[in-house]
Amino acid sequence: MADFERARQLIREFQGDKYVFGTGVLGEVGRLTADLGKHAAFVYDVFPGNEPFVNRIKDSLASAGVQVVAGIEGARPNAPREDLYRITDELKAANPDVIVVMGGGSTIDAVKSAEVLRTLGGAITDYFGTGLVTAKLKETGKTLTPVVAVQTAASTGAHLTKYSNITDIQSGQKKLVVDPAIVPTRALFDYDLTRSMPPGFTADGALDGVSHCLEVLYDSMGKPYHQRMMEVAEVGIRLVVEYLERAMKDGNDMEARTALGLATDLGGYAIMLGGTNGAHLTSFSLVDILSHGRACYIMNPYYTVFFAPAVEEPLRMVGRIFKEAGFTTASVERLRGRDLGLAVAEAMISFGQKIGFPTTLGEVKGFTEEHIRRALAAAKDPALKMKLENMPVPMTAEMVDDYMGPILEAARTGNLNLIRNVS
C-alpha cells in the first residue's frame, strides 16, 4: 500500500485544500462551493444510474445555501463544438455566479471553454493554443466565473488541469485550449462514482493517465521538475499496471478503483508539471475511430522507440515496472538507446494485448490512410506546435514527414523497425 500513500501525498502537495478526493466524499460539494457563489449553474453528464449522484449534489448545495438556477446537460464524448456552443448559450441565459460541473473529461473540458466564451466572447478558434485566455482577460479586465469540477471517471484529469480539448466532428480533428486561467477553482473526485465504468471505458481512462505520466516523463529530461516527474510517473504507471485488470474484471473492487483514481490524478499532476507530446498529438486526428486514451496508448510504444536514445533513465524505470509485472524478460538495466526503447515498447504492447486492447492502428475498425494524412497535417498546425516542442527529440514542421511518417506507418503495421531515429 506504499504506492497508495505516496500517491495521496503527491496529490495533496499538488492541490492542497482546493481538492477533495477519496471514497464517500461527494457530499462535500456544497462546502467547496458555498464561499464561491450562491447561484449555481449545474452542468452534468446524463447516464444510466446518475440520478442518485445528481440528487446528492443538489442536496449538498442546498444544505450549504447554494441555489441551483439552471440544470444543463453535459457534452458528448470528445466535447464536440456543437455541445460547447449549446452549453455556452445556456450559461449565458442562467447568468450564474458559480458553476458546478459533474462529469467526465469531455463535459468538464466543454464547461471550461464555455465559460471562456460566455465571459470573453468570440469563437473557440480565438483561444486554441497556449495562454490566449489569460491574454484576453488582461486586455479586457474581466474575470472568469469560479468552477467547481466533480469528476466521475478515472481518466483525463480534466478537473485538475489547464487543458480543454474541443473537437470539430465534421473534420474529425481535436484542438486544445491551454491556459492556467481555465483550471477549475475547486475540484472533487469520489472514487465510488467510477464503479459503473464498463471495462473498456475503465481501460481507456487508466491508459490515458499512463500516457500523461509517460509523455511528460520523457520530456522532463534536463528540466527542473525531472526528479519529481520520475516519482509521479513511477507511482502512477505502477498503480495502473498492477490494478487495471482487477478493475476491469470487477467494477466493485474499490481497492483497484482507488488505485486507478489515484493514478489518473497523478496523470493530471504530470500535465501540470510539463506537456504531453507525440502520442497525444496523433490521437487528436483519430477521434472518429478511437477513444482518446486508447489512441494515446496505441501510439506511445512507437514514439517510445523514436525517443529512446534521449530518454534512457526514465525508460529504465518504466521497463522495470513492466518487467516486475511479467511483461518482459529483457535486461532493461543493460540495454541502451534504441534497443532499450524496443524492449520497453514491446512490453507496453504485451500489456495492451493482455487487457484486450488493439496495439496497432491497422486493427482499428475504420482506420484508413486518410488518418495518417490528417495526423501529419495536424502536426504542422501552429495551434498544436507545443506538442512538437514538448518532444524529448524536438521536431519541426519540416521534419514531420520524414520522421513522424515512419512512426505512423509502424503503428499501422506493428513493425517497430520502420521507425527512424534522429542522428
PAZAVO-25992 format. One line per field, with one value per residue (C-alpha): residue number from 0; residue in one letter; z, x, y; chain. Coordinates in pm, 1 decimal. Each point is the difference from the previous one (the first is absolute). Layout:
<atoms>
k <- c(NUM / ...)
r <- c(A / ...)
zz <- c(Z / ...)
xx <- c(X / ...)
yy <- c(Y / ...)
c <- c(A / ...)
</atoms>
This chain:
<atoms>
k <- c(0 / 1 / 2 / 3 / 4 / 5 / 6 / 7 / 8 / 9 / 10 / 11 / 12 / 13 / 14 / 15 / 16 / 17 / 18 / 19 / 20 / 21 / 22 / 23 / 24 / 25 / 26 / 27 / 28 / 29 / 30 / 31 / 32 / 33 / 34 / 35 / 36 / 37 / 38 / 39 / 40 / 41 / 42 / 43 / 44 / 45 / 46 / 47 / 48 / 49 / 50 / 51 / 52 / 53 / 54 / 55 / 56 / 57 / 58 / 59 / 60 / 61 / 62 / 63 / 64 / 65 / 66 / 67 / 68 / 69 / 70 / 71 / 72 / 73 / 74 / 75 / 76 / 77 / 78 / 79 / 80 / 81 / 82 / 83 / 84 / 85 / 86 / 87 / 88 / 89 / 90 / 91 / 92 / 93 / 94 / 95 / 96 / 97 / 98 / 99 / 100 / 101 / 102 / 103 / 104 / 105 / 106 / 107 / 108 / 109 / 110 / 111 / 112 / 113 / 114 / 115 / 116 / 117 / 118 / 119 / 120 / 121 / 122 / 123 / 124 / 125 / 126 / 127 / 128 / 129 / 130 / 131 / 132 / 133 / 134 / 135 / 136 / 137 / 138 / 139 / 140 / 141 / 142 / 143 / 144 / 145 / 146 / 147 / 148 / 149 / 150 / 151 / 152 / 153 / 154 / 155 / 156 / 157 / 158 / 159 / 160 / 161 / 162 / 163 / 164 / 165 / 166 / 167 / 168 / 169 / 170 / 171 / 172 / 173 / 174 / 175 / 176 / 177 / 178 / 179 / 180 / 181 / 182 / 183 / 184 / 185 / 186 / 187 / 188 / 189 / 190 / 191 / 192 / 193 / 194 / 195 / 196 / 197 / 198 / 199 / 200 / 201 / 202 / 203 / 204 / 205 / 206 / 207 / 208 / 209 / 210 / 211 / 212 / 213 / 214 / 215 / 216 / 217 / 218 / 219 / 220 / 221 / 222 / 223 / 224 / 225 / 226 / 227 / 228 / 229 / 230 / 231 / 232 / 233 / 234 / 235 / 236 / 237 / 238 / 239 / 240 / 241 / 242 / 243 / 244 / 245 / 246 / 247 / 248 / 249 / 250 / 251 / 252 / 253 / 254 / 255 / 256 / 257 / 258 / 259 / 260 / 261 / 262 / 263 / 264 / 265 / 266 / 267 / 268 / 269 / 270 / 271 / 272 / 273 / 274 / 275 / 276 / 277 / 278 / 279 / 280 / 281 / 282 / 283 / 284 / 285 / 286 / 287 / 288 / 289 / 290 / 291 / 292 / 293 / 294 / 295 / 296 / 297 / 298 / 299 / 300 / 301 / 302 / 303 / 304 / 305 / 306 / 307 / 308 / 309 / 310 / 311 / 312 / 313 / 314 / 315 / 316 / 317 / 318 / 319 / 320 / 321 / 322 / 323 / 324 / 325 / 326 / 327 / 328 / 329 / 330 / 331 / 332 / 333 / 334 / 335 / 336 / 337 / 338 / 339 / 340 / 341 / 342 / 343 / 344 / 345 / 346 / 347 / 348 / 349 / 350 / 351 / 352 / 353 / 354 / 355 / 356 / 357 / 358 / 359 / 360 / 361 / 362 / 363 / 364 / 365 / 366 / 367 / 368 / 369 / 370 / 371 / 372 / 373 / 374 / 375 / 376 / 377 / 378 / 379 / 380 / 381 / 382 / 383 / 384 / 385 / 386 / 387 / 388 / 389 / 390 / 391 / 392 / 393 / 394 / 395 / 396 / 397 / 398 / 399 / 400 / 401 / 402 / 403 / 404 / 405 / 406 / 407 / 408 / 409 / 410 / 411 / 412 / 413 / 414 / 415 / 416 / 417 / 418 / 419 / 420 / 421 / 422)
r <- c(M / A / D / F / E / R / A / R / Q / L / I / R / E / F / Q / G / D / K / Y / V / F / G / T / G / V / L / G / E / V / G / R / L / T / A / D / L / G / K / H / A / A / F / V / Y / D / V / F / P / G / N / E / P / F / V / N / R / I / K / D / S / L / A / S / A / G / V / Q / V / V / A / G / I / E / G / A / R / P / N / A / P / R / E / D / L / Y / R / I / T / D / E / L / K / A / A / N / P / D / V / I / V / V / M / G / G / G / S / T / I / D / A / V / K / S / A / E / V / L / R / T / L / G / G / A / I / T / D / Y / F / G / T / G / L / V / T / A / K / L / K / E / T / G / K / T / L / T / P / V / V / A / V / Q / T / A / A / S / T / G / A / H / L / T / K / Y / S / N / I / T / D / I / Q / S / G / Q / K / K / L / V / V / D / P / A / I / V / P / T / R / A / L / F / D / Y / D / L / T / R / S / M / P / P / G / F / T / A / D / G / A / L / D / G / V / S / H / C / L / E / V / L / Y / D / S / M / G / K / P / Y / H / Q / R / M / M / E / V / A / E / V / G / I / R / L / V / V / E / Y / L / E / R / A / M / K / D / G / N / D / M / E / A / R / T / A / L / G / L / A / T / D / L / G / G / Y / A / I / M / L / G / G / T / N / G / A / H / L / T / S / F / S / L / V / D / I / L / S / H / G / R / A / C / Y / I / M / N / P / Y / Y / T / V / F / F / A / P / A / V / E / E / P / L / R / M / V / G / R / I / F / K / E / A / G / F / T / T / A / S / V / E / R / L / R / G / R / D / L / G / L / A / V / A / E / A / M / I / S / F / G / Q / K / I / G / F / P / T / T / L / G / E / V / K / G / F / T / E / E / H / I / R / R / A / L / A / A / A / K / D / P / A / L / K / M / K / L / E / N / M / P / V / P / M / T / A / E / M / V / D / D / Y / M / G / P / I / L / E / A / A / R / T / G / N / L / N / L / I / R / N / V / S)
zz <- c(0.0 / -5.0 / -352.3 / 118.2 / 282.1 / -214.2 / -270.5 / 254.3 / 132.4 / -349.1 / -87.8 / 324.5 / -73.8 / -346.1 / 89.8 / 370.7 / 147.4 / -336.5 / -76.4 / 185.1 / -113.2 / 126.8 / 63.9 / 145.7 / -46.2 / -247.1 / 276.0 / 32.7 / -321.0 / 184.5 / 239.3 / -288.4 / -188.7 / 265.6 / 29.6 / -378.6 / -83.9 / 96.7 / -343.0 / -180.2 / -348.1 / 30.8 / -311.3 / 13.8 / -210.5 / -65.0 / 27.8 / 137.1 / 377.8 / 45.5 / 169.0 / 357.8 / -52.9 / -153.5 / 290.9 / 258.1 / -154.9 / -10.4 / 364.2 / 101.9 / -179.2 / 154.3 / 348.5 / -52.6 / -108.9 / -372.1 / -237.3 / -329.3 / -255.1 / -305.1 / -76.6 / -322.4 / -183.2 / -49.4 / -314.9 / -211.5 / -23.5 / -124.5 / 75.8 / -346.8 / -92.0 / -31.9 / 366.6 / 100.6 / -164.7 / 147.1 / 351.5 / -56.1 / -95.9 / 302.2 / 233.9 / -148.9 / 66.4 / 357.5 / 92.6 / 303.4 / 244.2 / 33.3 / -226.6 / 129.8 / -260.5 / 57.3 / -274.6 / -178.3 / -185.0 / -298.4 / 201.6 / 227.2 / -303.8 / -167.9 / 310.5 / 25.4 / -355.2 / 24.8 / 292.0 / -204.1 / -287.7 / 232.9 / 170.8 / -274.1 / -317.0 / -337.9 / -153.0 / 149.7 / -277.7 / 157.4 / 300.4 / -151.7 / 106.5 / 317.3 / 228.0 / -219.8 / 266.5 / 251.3 / -259.0 / -71.5 / 371.4 / 48.7 / -304.7 / 111.3 / 378.9 / 30.2 / 223.0 / -56.5 / 216.7 / 259.4 / -100.9 / 237.9 / -195.0 / 122.5 / -187.6 / -70.4 / -195.3 / 68.2 / -323.1 / -130.7 / 319.9 / -151.5 / 346.4 / 92.7 / -316.3 / -234.0 / -311.0 / -192.3 / -296.4 / -254.3 / -312.2 / -344.3 / -79.2 / -373.7 / -53.2 / 266.8 / 157.9 / 365.1 / 112.9 / 334.0 / 217.2 / 240.5 / 272.3 / 380.2 / 11.6 / -77.1 / 281.0 / 210.3 / 317.7 / 217.4 / -77.9 / 146.5 / -103.2 / 185.1 / -125.5 / 79.1 / -312.5 / -218.8 / 93.2 / -300.5 / -251.7 / -239.7 / -58.7 / -332.3 / 131.2 / 315.8 / -210.7 / -226.6 / 296.9 / 186.9 / -303.6 / -68.7 / 347.1 / -90.2 / -318.4 / 195.5 / 237.4 / -273.3 / -246.5 / 259.4 / 149.8 / -335.5 / -46.3 / 355.6 / -69.8 / 99.2 / 142.7 / 360.5 / 68.7 / -130.7 / 334.6 / 112.8 / -334.8 / 41.6 / 329.5 / -130.5 / -305.0 / 188.5 / 247.1 / -259.8 / -261.3 / 255.0 / 147.6 / -344.8 / -100.9 / 330.1 / 39.0 / -340.9 / -68.5 / 341.8 / -58.6 / -342.8 / 144.8 / 299.0 / -9.1 / 373.4 / 95.1 / 180.9 / 66.4 / -375.6 / -67.4 / 250.8 / -158.8 / -341.5 / 145.6 / 166.2 / -312.5 / -233.0 / 248.2 / -14.2 / -376.7 / 53.1 / 220.0 / -275.2 / -265.9 / 233.6 / 48.5 / -370.6 / -330.2 / -198.6 / -347.4 / -284.2 / 91.2 / 113.0 / -315.0 / -220.3 / 209.4 / -92.5 / -358.0 / 98.3 / 189.4 / -253.2 / 48.7 / 348.1 / 351.2 / 114.0 / 253.9 / -239.0 / -281.8 / 227.9 / 135.8 / -347.6 / -114.8 / 301.1 / -63.0 / -347.1 / 121.5 / 278.1 / -258.3 / -170.1 / 327.4 / 153.2 / -52.4 / 184.2 / 294.3 / 130.7 / 373.4 / -0.4 / -241.4 / 241.5 / 276.9 / -220.3 / -118.2 / 360.3 / 69.0 / -295.9 / 73.8 / 363.9 / -130.7 / -236.6 / -335.2 / -104.4 / 79.6 / -161.3 / 194.4 / 20.8 / 224.7 / -265.8 / -321.7 / -146.5 / -257.6 / -264.9 / 134.5 / 337.2 / -173.3 / -195.2 / 317.9 / 186.6 / -302.2 / -34.2 / 371.6 / -36.0 / -299.4 / 198.9 / 278.7 / -253.0 / -148.5 / 346.4 / 69.8 / -347.1 / -152.8 / -367.6 / -24.7 / -362.3 / -197.2 / -265.1 / 248.4 / 56.1 / -185.8 / -230.1 / -16.9 / -344.5 / -162.1 / 37.4 / 375.7 / -61.8 / -236.8 / 254.2 / 283.0 / -202.2 / -96.8 / 360.0 / 119.5 / -221.2 / 139.2 / 199.3 / 256.9 / 96.3 / -24.3 / 378.0 / -46.3 / -240.6 / 230.3 / 301.8 / -163.3 / 161.5 / -357.3 / -120.3 / -344.1 / -231.3 / -252.5 / -271.1 / 168.3 / 34.5 / -325.4 / 32.1 / 363.3 / 110.2 / -324.7 / 78.2 / 360.5 / -128.3 / -253.5 / 276.0 / 211.2 / -293.3 / -55.9 / 336.4 / -159.5 / 246.2 / -240.0 / -226.7 / 255.3 / -76.9 / 278.0 / -40.0 / -23.1)
xx <- c(0.0 / 304.0 / -87.4 / -349.0 / 134.7 / 269.3 / -258.8 / -225.5 / 294.2 / 101.7 / -355.8 / -35.6 / 330.1 / -133.1 / -350.1 / -5.0 / -345.2 / -153.3 / -59.8 / -201.4 / 56.9 / -61.1 / -308.1 / -326.1 / 87.8 / -271.8 / -190.3 / 287.4 / -104.2 / -212.5 / 278.9 / 243.7 / -243.6 / -165.9 / 263.8 / 36.5 / -360.4 / -363.3 / -164.9 / 136.4 / -39.3 / 24.5 / 134.5 / -1.6 / 44.7 / -314.7 / 54.0 / -192.8 / 7.4 / 122.4 / -315.7 / 108.8 / 329.9 / -171.9 / -243.8 / 278.8 / 181.5 / -317.9 / -73.5 / 355.9 / -18.0 / -338.0 / 125.1 / 288.8 / -232.4 / 74.8 / -298.8 / 11.2 / -130.7 / 42.6 / 51.8 / 195.8 / 73.6 / 369.3 / 198.4 / 29.5 / 336.8 / 289.1 / -188.0 / -140.2 / -16.2 / -377.4 / -28.3 / 245.6 / -211.6 / -324.4 / 146.2 / 132.1 / -346.1 / -160.6 / 258.0 / -68.2 / -370.7 / 55.5 / 255.5 / 137.5 / 260.7 / 148.8 / -4.6 / -8.8 / 79.3 / -34.0 / 134.7 / 289.4 / 271.4 / -213.2 / -264.1 / 255.9 / 203.1 / -312.3 / -92.9 / 350.8 / -21.1 / -369.2 / 73.0 / 279.5 / -239.6 / -277.4 / 226.3 / 242.1 / -203.0 / 138.1 / 30.6 / 180.4 / 260.3 / 111.9 / 130.7 / 157.3 / 363.3 / 181.5 / -69.5 / -254.8 / -272.4 / 229.7 / 100.6 / -364.9 / -82.9 / 282.6 / -110.2 / -364.9 / 39.0 / -261.9 / 6.7 / -135.3 / -277.4 / 126.1 / -40.9 / -32.7 / 79.7 / -135.9 / 176.9 / -186.9 / 259.1 / 358.3 / 140.4 / 111.4 / 59.9 / -205.6 / -116.6 / 358.9 / 152.8 / 38.0 / -109.5 / -326.6 / -29.4 / -266.4 / -85.9 / -120.3 / -208.3 / -24.8 / 376.7 / 69.9 / 266.2 / 46.7 / 172.8 / 108.9 / -52.6 / 296.1 / -7.4 / 40.1 / -304.2 / -232.0 / 116.4 / -312.6 / -7.7 / -81.7 / -32.7 / -140.1 / 37.6 / -194.2 / 146.3 / -331.1 / -138.3 / 232.3 / -164.6 / -231.4 / 282.0 / -12.7 / 322.7 / 89.2 / -59.6 / 194.9 / 300.0 / -29.1 / 9.6 / 277.4 / 224.8 / -61.2 / 146.0 / 298.8 / 48.4 / -1.2 / 265.2 / 209.5 / 5.3 / 77.1 / 264.5 / 174.6 / 8.2 / 117.5 / 363.4 / 225.8 / -285.6 / -39.8 / -298.2 / 165.0 / 48.9 / -353.8 / -130.4 / 195.2 / -182.6 / -344.5 / 38.3 / 138.1 / -289.2 / -267.3 / 110.5 / 54.8 / -349.0 / -155.4 / 216.8 / -71.9 / -372.0 / -161.5 / -84.6 / -164.4 / -216.5 / -103.3 / -104.0 / -189.9 / -132.0 / -74.8 / 360.7 / 53.6 / 367.7 / 54.5 / -236.6 / 187.6 / 331.7 / -122.3 / -147.6 / 330.6 / 196.7 / -203.3 / 14.1 / 378.1 / -37.3 / -170.8 / 291.0 / 239.1 / -156.8 / 11.9 / 374.2 / 73.0 / -167.0 / -102.0 / 139.9 / 0.5 / -270.3 / -242.7 / 63.8 / -80.6 / -303.6 / -167.7 / -30.4 / -153.5 / -307.2 / -243.5 / 126.4 / 155.0 / -54.9 / 267.4 / 170.2 / 2.6 / 149.8 / 274.2 / 91.7 / 14.0 / 241.0 / 229.9 / 209.1 / 87.0 / 97.3 / 198.2 / 231.0 / 44.9 / 81.6 / 207.8 / 356.3 / -93.8 / -191.6 / 200.7 / -39.2 / -381.9 / -22.8 / 186.7 / -240.1 / -302.6 / 161.6 / 44.2 / -371.0 / -104.7 / 268.1 / -111.4 / -355.4 / 119.6 / -36.0 / 365.9 / 307.0 / 239.0 / 304.3 / -124.2 / 291.5 / 254.0 / -167.2 / 60.4 / -146.3 / -224.5 / 35.8 / -132.1 / -286.1 / -91.5 / -7.6 / -223.4 / -226.2 / -45.9 / -86.4 / -259.8 / -147.9 / -15.2 / -189.7 / -244.4 / -58.7 / -55.1 / -288.7 / -149.2 / 108.2 / 88.7 / 373.1 / 17.5 / -205.7 / -55.4 / -215.5 / -233.3 / -330.4 / -30.8 / 369.6 / 112.3 / 297.4 / -196.3 / 63.6 / 375.5 / -31.1 / -217.1 / 246.6 / 296.7 / -189.6 / -106.2 / 360.1 / 87.6 / -283.9 / 142.2 / -282.6 / 142.3 / 370.5 / 40.0 / -29.0 / 294.9 / 198.6 / -74.2 / 162.8 / 325.0 / 128.1 / -142.4 / -151.9 / -68.4 / -281.7 / 260.0 / 100.7 / -353.5 / -21.1 / 347.5 / -26.9 / -361.9 / -106.9 / 199.7 / -129.0 / -358.3 / 77.1 / 155.7 / -312.2 / -216.2 / 189.1 / 159.6 / 347.6 / 221.2 / 295.3 / -158.2 / 64.0 / 293.0 / 203.2 / 146.8 / 378.0)
yy <- c(0.0 / 226.9 / 116.0 / 100.5 / 213.2 / 159.0 / 75.4 / 173.7 / 199.8 / 112.8 / 103.1 / 199.0 / 176.6 / 80.3 / 120.6 / 84.8 / 61.0 / 98.2 / -368.2 / -264.7 / -359.7 / -350.2 / -215.6 / 129.0 / 368.4 / 110.4 / 180.9 / 248.5 / 181.3 / 253.6 / 93.5 / 44.6 / 221.6 / 218.0 / 271.3 / 33.8 / 91.9 / -48.8 / -43.1 / -303.4 / -135.9 / -378.6 / -172.9 / -378.7 / -309.6 / -200.6 / -373.8 / -298.8 / -2.7 / 358.0 / 130.5 / -83.0 / 182.3 / 303.1 / 14.5 / -32.3 / 294.4 / 209.3 / -86.4 / 86.3 / 334.9 / 82.0 / -86.9 / 241.3 / 280.8 / -24.2 / 24.4 / -190.8 / 250.5 / -225.4 / -367.1 / -50.9 / -324.2 / -70.0 / -74.0 / -310.6 / -182.9 / 215.0 / 325.1 / 80.6 / 369.4 / -21.9 / -101.3 / 271.1 / 270.2 / -141.0 / 0.7 / 353.7 / 123.5 / -167.5 / 151.3 / 343.3 / -43.6 / -121.5 / 270.7 / -191.9 / 127.4 / -351.0 / -306.1 / -358.1 / -265.4 / -374.8 / -220.6 / -159.7 / 183.1 / 99.1 / 183.2 / 166.3 / 111.0 / 136.8 / 200.3 / 146.6 / 133.0 / 93.5 / 232.0 / 160.6 / 66.8 / 120.6 / 253.4 / 102.3 / -57.5 / -96.2 / -345.9 / -296.2 / 24.2 / 329.6 / -194.3 / -311.4 / 3.5 / 100.2 / 296.6 / 176.6 / 2.3 / 168.0 / 258.2 / 83.3 / 23.7 / 249.1 / 198.4 / 23.0 / 8.8 / -273.8 / -308.7 / -349.0 / -141.2 / -253.5 / -364.1 / -295.1 / -318.6 / -334.2 / -277.8 / -325.0 / -200.0 / -104.9 / 136.0 / 338.5 / 195.0 / 284.0 / 107.2 / 91.6 / 141.2 / 297.2 / -190.5 / 2.1 / -237.1 / 98.9 / -200.5 / 98.8 / -307.4 / 74.9 / 9.4 / -262.8 / 224.1 / 89.7 / 320.7 / 142.6 / 303.1 / 5.2 / 264.5 / 14.6 / 230.5 / -294.2 / -230.3 / -72.1 / 208.0 / -302.5 / -370.0 / -321.4 / -362.4 / -268.8 / -327.4 / -173.2 / 168.3 / -210.6 / -331.6 / 25.5 / 47.9 / -300.6 / -195.5 / 164.5 / 351.7 / -88.1 / -100.8 / 305.4 / 234.7 / -176.4 / -12.0 / 366.3 / 54.7 / -218.9 / 202.2 / 326.1 / -132.9 / -158.6 / 288.4 / 268.6 / -229.9 / -32.0 / 376.0 / 71.3 / -93.2 / 288.5 / 207.8 / 121.1 / -226.9 / -319.1 / -174.2 / 82.7 / -126.9 / -324.3 / -56.5 / 100.0 / -224.2 / -297.8 / -6.4 / 81.9 / -253.4 / -278.7 / 44.3 / -45.0 / -295.9 / -177.2 / 75.3 / 58.2 / -364.1 / -30.8 / 307.6 / -128.2 / -336.4 / 138.2 / 354.2 / -14.7 / -75.7 / 329.1 / -59.6 / -23.4 / 292.7 / 213.5 / -96.2 / 119.4 / 317.9 / 84.9 / -93.5 / 218.5 / 288.2 / -37.9 / 16.6 / 335.4 / 109.0 / -105.8 / 220.4 / 297.3 / -59.0 / -33.5 / -78.9 / -304.9 / -45.5 / -251.6 / -250.9 / 269.0 / 199.2 / -299.1 / -93.2 / 330.9 / -127.5 / -335.9 / 122.6 / -145.8 / -357.3 / -19.8 / 126.0 / 242.0 / -227.1 / -293.4 / 207.2 / 132.9 / -341.7 / -155.7 / 271.1 / 23.8 / -315.4 / 127.7 / 345.4 / -174.0 / -155.7 / 338.3 / 177.5 / -281.6 / 131.6 / 321.8 / -152.2 / -294.6 / 75.9 / 21.2 / -293.2 / -223.9 / 94.9 / -73.9 / -322.2 / -115.5 / 51.9 / -214.1 / -259.8 / -35.7 / -53.4 / -274.9 / 179.0 / -28.1 / -207.2 / 248.0 / 121.9 / 356.8 / 104.2 / -99.9 / 109.9 / 343.8 / 235.5 / -145.3 / -355.6 / 114.8 / 179.2 / -311.7 / -211.9 / 246.5 / 49.0 / -376.2 / -24.4 / 276.3 / -179.5 / -326.9 / 177.2 / 143.5 / -343.8 / -150.2 / 240.3 / -47.7 / 332.6 / 39.2 / 68.9 / 112.2 / 250.0 / -267.0 / -195.3 / 294.9 / -7.5 / 299.7 / 83.0 / 121.0 / 171.1 / 322.9 / -16.7 / 0.8 / 296.1 / 182.5 / -68.1 / 124.6 / 315.5 / 64.0 / -32.7 / 296.5 / 216.0 / 294.2 / -37.4 / -340.9 / 80.9 / -34.4 / -377.7 / -2.6 / 227.0 / -223.9 / -300.6 / -116.1 / -17.7 / 334.0 / -2.9 / 290.2 / 10.3 / -63.0 / -329.5 / -136.9 / -195.4 / -153.7 / -109.9 / -1.3 / -166.0 / -319.2 / 1.6 / 0.8 / -272.0 / -211.3 / 53.7 / -105.8 / -326.9 / -75.2 / -6.2 / 191.4 / -26.9 / 261.4 / 276.3 / 229.3 / 159.2 / 347.2 / -15.8)
c <- c(A / A / A / A / A / A / A / A / A / A / A / A / A / A / A / A / A / A / A / A / A / A / A / A / A / A / A / A / A / A / A / A / A / A / A / A / A / A / A / A / A / A / A / A / A / A / A / A / A / A / A / A / A / A / A / A / A / A / A / A / A / A / A / A / A / A / A / A / A / A / A / A / A / A / A / A / A / A / A / A / A / A / A / A / A / A / A / A / A / A / A / A / A / A / A / A / A / A / A / A / A / A / A / A / A / A / A / A / A / A / A / A / A / A / A / A / A / A / A / A / A / A / A / A / A / A / A / A / A / A / A / A / A / A / A / A / A / A / A / A / A / A / A / A / A / A / A / A / A / A / A / A / A / A / A / A / A / A / A / A / A / A / A / A / A / A / A / A / A / A / A / A / A / A / A / A / A / A / A / A / A / A / A / A / A / A / A / A / A / A / A / A / A / A / A / A / A / A / A / A / A / A / A / A / A / A / A / A / A / A / A / A / A / A / A / A / A / A / A / A / A / A / A / A / A / A / A / A / A / A / A / A / A / A / A / A / A / A / A / A / A / A / A / A / A / A / A / A / A / A / A / A / A / A / A / A / A / A / A / A / A / A / A / A / A / A / A / A / A / A / A / A / A / A / A / A / A / A / A / A / A / A / A / A / A / A / A / A / A / A / A / A / A / A / A / A / A / A / A / A / A / A / A / A / A / A / A / A / A / A / A / A / A / A / A / A / A / A / A / A / A / A / A / A / A / A / A / A / A / A / A / A / A / A / A / A / A / A / A / A / A / A / A / A / A / A / A / A / A / A / A / A / A / A / A / A / A / A / A / A / A / A / A / A / A / A / A / A / A / A / A / A / A / A / A / A / A / A / A / A / A / A / A / A / A / A / A / A / A / A / A / A / A / A / A / A / A / A / A / A / A / A / A / A / A / A / A / A / A / A / A / A / A / A / A / A / A / A / A / A / A / A / A)
</atoms>
